[in-house]
Amino acid sequence: MKKLHRALLAATAILVLNSASVLAADLNNGSIKDDGGYVPQTSSRPALFYVRGDFTASHNDFGSLSEAPNYNFFGAGIGNSRAWGGGLGMYFSPSVRGDLTVDWGNAASVSGSANNSLGSAQGQFGVKHLVGLANLYYDFDTRTRFTPYLGVGLGFARNTTTAGDGSAICTACGSPPATATIVTDGATKTNAAGALMAGFSAKLVDRVSLDAGYRFLYTGDARTSDMAVTYNPAAPSAPATLPKMSVNDMYAHQFRVGLRVDLR
């Protein structure tokens, strides 16, 4: 995911530089015509601040599911999820705006299977996110009710796993092989997060706009607590606990829709 990190940083730098040039032009309050006359530039957005509320549907994925040092899971997957969010924003110019957003949602189900020289195992648990981002957008002025935009966001993701369970077969524990049940509690890990966005806003009534679009969101890693193992029959040579399971390099393709309300 190093290439993804570099792409996010590059996109952020490009948009910030472009936004800065647009903002500097806007600060001139107009342009000087050839005949020397001064033409003031009027703003299509008289409001300075706005609030927003959003609903998000996420198609989630990740790089790998592991239980170091014993297992790398194959056939691992994560389910879809939903999130709700809100934020406070500011218009810096007719084309540049930014906001601070927070999103939270339900847990997505994670599952996978693994095997090695000790035996085989499978497990499942849930993972949910609390994501806070500082976002910057460039709005393309179409002089209509529809305004396309591009955006980038940087911030944090607080990833929390829910309690989970699973099973294992320890072929190295003796004959017959020992079967086991696995129980793990949740844990929380905080990571850097980044987003790339594209969408549009459509003015519904004065001061109220529909905001809809796509967001690619990177949320990093999540982990469970250590896993407690109960064997049947008893396997004295087998460990009573196994290391935590880790979901690595999580990301999501998201569709978002919500409302923005300008504040005067």
C-alpha positions as CSV (number, residue, x, y, z in Angstrom):
1,M,0.0,0.0,0.0
2,K,3.0,2.3,-0.1
3,K,2.1,3.3,-3.7
4,L,-1.4,4.2,-2.4
5,H,0.1,6.4,0.4
6,R,2.2,8.2,-2.2
7,A,-0.7,8.7,-4.5
8,L,-2.8,10.2,-1.7
9,L,0.0,12.6,-0.7
10,A,0.5,13.6,-4.4
11,A,-3.2,14.2,-5.0
12,T,-3.3,16.3,-1.8
13,A,-0.4,18.4,-2.9
14,I,-1.8,19.0,-6.4
15,L,-5.2,20.1,-5.1
16,V,-3.8,22.3,-2.4
17,L,-1.5,24.1,-4.8
18,N,-4.4,24.5,-7.3
19,S,-6.7,25.7,-4.6
20,A,-4.1,28.2,-3.4
21,S,-3.8,29.7,-6.8
22,V,-7.6,30.0,-7.2
23,L,-7.9,31.6,-3.7
24,A,-5.1,34.1,-4.5
25,A,-6.9,35.1,-7.6
26,D,-10.2,35.5,-5.7
27,L,-8.5,37.8,-3.2
28,N,-8.0,40.3,-5.9
29,N,-11.8,40.9,-5.8
30,G,-12.1,41.1,-9.6
31,S,-10.0,41.9,-12.7
32,I,-8.7,45.0,-14.4
33,K,-10.0,45.3,-18.0
34,D,-8.0,46.7,-20.9
35,D,-9.8,50.1,-20.6
36,G,-8.6,50.4,-17.0
37,G,-12.1,49.8,-15.5
38,Y,-12.6,47.7,-12.4
39,V,-15.1,44.9,-12.4
40,P,-15.9,43.5,-9.0
41,Q,-16.3,39.7,-8.8
42,T,-19.5,38.5,-7.3
43,S,-19.6,35.3,-5.3
44,S,-22.1,32.6,-6.1
45,R,-21.9,31.5,-2.5
46,P,-22.6,34.3,0.0
47,A,-22.5,31.9,2.9
48,L,-19.2,31.4,4.7
49,F,-19.9,28.1,6.6
50,Y,-22.0,25.0,6.1
51,V,-23.0,21.9,8.0
52,R,-23.4,18.5,6.4
53,G,-24.9,15.1,7.1
54,D,-24.1,11.9,5.1
55,F,-25.1,8.3,4.6
56,T,-22.4,5.9,3.3
57,A,-22.6,2.5,1.8
58,S,-19.2,0.7,1.8
59,H,-17.8,-2.2,-0.2
60,N,-14.9,-3.2,2.0
61,D,-11.6,-5.1,1.3
62,F,-8.2,-5.6,2.8
63,G,-4.7,-6.7,1.9
64,S,-4.4,-9.8,4.2
65,L,-5.7,-11.5,7.3
66,S,-3.0,-13.1,9.5
67,E,-2.3,-14.6,12.9
68,A,1.4,-14.1,13.4
69,P,3.6,-16.1,13.5
70,N,1.5,-19.2,12.8
71,Y,-1.0,-18.5,10.1
72,N,-1.7,-16.5,7.0
73,F,-5.3,-16.9,6.2
74,F,-6.6,-17.9,2.7
75,G,-10.1,-17.4,1.5
76,A,-10.4,-14.5,3.8
77,G,-13.1,-11.8,3.2
78,I,-14.9,-8.9,4.7
79,G,-18.5,-7.9,4.3
80,N,-20.1,-4.7,3.3
81,S,-21.1,-2.0,5.9
82,R,-23.0,1.2,6.3
83,A,-22.0,4.5,8.0
84,W,-23.5,7.8,9.1
85,G,-21.6,11.0,9.5
86,G,-21.6,14.8,9.8
87,G,-19.3,17.7,9.6
88,L,-18.7,21.5,9.6
89,G,-17.3,23.2,6.5
90,M,-16.1,26.6,5.2
91,Y,-16.1,28.3,1.8
92,F,-12.6,29.7,1.1
93,S,-13.6,31.0,-2.4
94,P,-16.3,30.3,-5.0
95,S,-14.3,27.2,-6.1
96,V,-12.5,26.1,-2.9
97,R,-14.0,24.8,0.3
98,G,-13.0,22.5,3.1
99,D,-14.6,20.6,6.0
100,L,-14.0,18.5,9.0
101,T,-16.0,15.3,9.0
102,V,-16.6,12.3,11.3
103,D,-18.1,9.0,10.2
104,W,-19.2,6.0,12.2
105,G,-21.0,2.8,11.3
106,N,-21.9,-0.8,11.9
107,A,-19.4,-3.7,12.0
108,A,-18.4,-5.6,8.9
109,S,-17.9,-9.3,9.3
110,V,-14.4,-10.7,8.8
111,S,-13.7,-14.4,8.3
112,G,-11.0,-16.7,7.0
113,S,-9.3,-20.1,7.1
114,A,-5.7,-21.2,7.5
115,N,-3.5,-24.2,7.8
116,N,0.2,-25.1,8.5
117,S,2.3,-27.9,10.0
118,L,0.4,-27.7,13.3
119,G,-3.0,-28.1,11.8
120,S,-5.8,-25.9,10.5
121,A,-8.0,-23.1,11.9
122,Q,-10.8,-20.8,10.9
123,G,-12.2,-17.7,12.6
124,Q,-14.6,-14.8,12.3
125,F,-15.2,-11.5,14.0
126,G,-16.4,-8.0,13.1
127,V,-14.6,-4.7,12.6
128,K,-16.0,-1.2,12.6
129,H,-14.5,2.3,12.1
130,L,-14.7,5.8,13.5
131,V,-13.1,8.0,10.9
132,G,-12.2,11.7,11.2
133,L,-11.0,13.6,8.2
134,A,-9.9,17.1,7.2
135,N,-11.1,17.5,3.6
136,L,-10.4,19.9,0.8
137,Y,-12.5,20.2,-2.4
138,Y,-12.4,22.0,-5.7
139,D,-15.8,22.9,-7.1
140,F,-16.2,23.2,-10.9
141,D,-18.5,26.2,-11.7
142,T,-21.0,25.0,-14.3
143,R,-23.2,28.1,-13.7
144,T,-26.1,25.7,-13.2
145,R,-27.7,24.0,-10.2
146,F,-25.2,21.1,-10.5
147,T,-21.6,21.5,-9.3
148,P,-19.1,18.7,-9.9
149,Y,-16.2,18.5,-7.5
150,L,-13.0,16.6,-6.7
151,G,-11.6,16.2,-3.2
152,V,-8.9,14.8,-0.9
153,G,-9.0,14.0,2.8
154,L,-6.4,13.1,5.5
155,G,-7.0,12.1,9.1
156,F,-7.4,9.1,11.4
157,A,-9.3,5.9,11.6
158,R,-10.1,4.3,14.9
159,N,-10.6,0.6,14.0
160,T,-12.4,-1.6,16.6
161,T,-12.9,-5.3,16.4
162,T,-15.9,-7.1,18.0
163,A,-15.7,-10.4,19.9
164,G,-15.2,-13.4,17.7
165,D,-14.9,-17.1,17.7
166,G,-13.6,-20.0,15.6
167,S,-12.3,-23.5,15.6
168,A,-9.1,-25.4,15.0
169,I,-7.7,-28.9,14.5
170,C,-4.3,-29.5,16.0
171,T,-2.8,-32.5,14.1
172,A,0.6,-32.0,15.9
173,C,-1.0,-32.4,19.3
174,G,-1.1,-36.2,19.2
175,S,-3.4,-38.9,18.0
176,P,-6.3,-38.5,17.5
177,P,-5.9,-34.9,16.6
178,A,-7.2,-32.4,19.1
179,T,-10.1,-30.2,18.1
180,A,-10.4,-26.7,19.6
181,T,-12.7,-23.8,20.0
182,I,-11.3,-20.3,19.8
183,V,-12.7,-17.2,21.5
184,T,-11.3,-13.7,21.2
185,D,-12.4,-10.3,22.5
186,G,-12.3,-7.0,20.6
187,A,-9.5,-4.5,20.5
188,T,-8.9,-1.0,19.1
189,K,-6.2,0.4,16.9
190,T,-5.8,3.9,15.5
191,N,-4.2,4.5,12.1
192,A,-3.7,7.3,9.6
193,A,-6.5,7.5,7.1
194,G,-6.8,9.0,3.6
195,A,-9.5,9.6,1.0
196,L,-10.0,10.5,-2.6
197,M,-13.4,11.9,-3.6
198,A,-15.4,12.7,-6.7
199,G,-19.0,13.8,-6.8
200,F,-21.5,16.6,-7.4
201,S,-23.8,18.9,-5.5
202,A,-27.2,19.9,-6.6
203,K,-29.0,22.9,-5.1
204,L,-32.5,21.8,-3.9
205,V,-33.7,25.1,-2.4
206,D,-32.0,28.2,-1.1
207,R,-29.1,27.2,1.2
208,V,-29.7,23.5,0.9
209,S,-27.9,21.2,-1.5
210,L,-27.8,17.5,-2.2
211,D,-24.3,16.1,-2.1
212,A,-23.6,12.7,-3.7
213,G,-20.4,10.9,-4.9
214,Y,-17.8,8.3,-4.7
215,R,-15.0,8.1,-2.0
216,F,-12.0,5.8,-1.9
217,L,-11.1,5.5,1.9
218,Y,-8.0,3.9,3.3
219,T,-8.3,3.0,7.0
220,G,-5.2,0.9,7.8
221,D,-5.1,-2.1,10.2
222,A,-7.3,-3.7,12.9
223,R,-6.5,-6.4,15.4
224,T,-8.3,-8.7,17.9
225,S,-7.1,-9.5,21.4
226,D,-5.2,-12.8,21.9
227,M,-7.3,-15.8,21.3
228,A,-8.2,-18.2,24.1
229,V,-8.2,-21.9,22.9
230,T,-10.0,-24.8,24.6
231,Y,-9.0,-28.3,23.3
232,N,-11.0,-31.5,23.2
233,P,-9.5,-33.9,24.0
234,A,-7.0,-32.3,26.4
235,A,-3.7,-31.5,24.6
236,P,-1.2,-30.5,27.3
237,S,1.5,-29.6,24.7
238,A,-0.8,-27.2,22.9
239,P,-0.9,-23.5,23.9
240,A,-3.9,-22.1,25.8
241,T,-3.8,-18.9,23.9
242,L,-2.9,-17.9,20.3
243,P,-1.7,-14.5,19.1
244,K,-4.1,-11.9,18.0
245,M,-5.6,-11.9,14.4
246,S,-4.8,-8.9,12.3
247,V,-6.6,-7.4,9.3
248,N,-4.0,-5.5,7.3
249,D,-4.4,-2.5,4.9
250,M,-8.2,-2.1,5.0
251,Y,-9.8,0.1,2.3
252,A,-13.3,0.7,1.0
253,H,-15.1,1.9,-2.2
254,Q,-17.9,4.0,-0.9
255,F,-21.0,5.7,-2.3
256,R,-22.1,8.7,-0.2
257,V,-25.2,10.8,-0.3
258,G,-26.2,13.6,2.1
259,L,-27.3,17.2,2.5
260,R,-25.3,20.4,2.9
261,V,-26.9,23.4,4.6
262,D,-25.3,26.8,4.2
263,L,-25.1,29.0,7.3
264,R,-25.4,32.8,7.0
